[in-house]
Amino acid sequence: VCKYVAVELKSAFEETSKTKEVIDTKYGFLDGKGSAVKYTQDIRLIEVTENICKRLLDYNLHKERSGSNRFAKGMSETFETLHNLVHKGVKVVMDIPYELWNETSAEVADLKKQ
């Protein structure tokens, strides 16, 4: 879990590092005047950490891999092969209904929960 949180934090910070935005608060506490706030490290940290768990749901379990590499973004080789067979008209029978093939797996949901 720590590995993927760190990977996603790094990725999210890289995505937001290029912005030079200024956030206009449009209000003032005492005088009614708004103020502009630069999109700095502090604000980026808040935004990134608010979305980190959601980003973990982009991962899938790749059972053909071992160790911590079992979690990766994108479809696993196994499911990619199964999807290709279904699209070619082959009847594939599994314990999981076809409609649930692309749903979040229990392992990935547990990764997010942790």
Beta strands, then each sheet from edge to edge (+ up, - down):
strand 1: 22-24
strand 2: 36-38
strand 3: 59-61
strand 4: 71-73
sheet 1: 1+ 2-
sheet 2: 3+ 4-
end
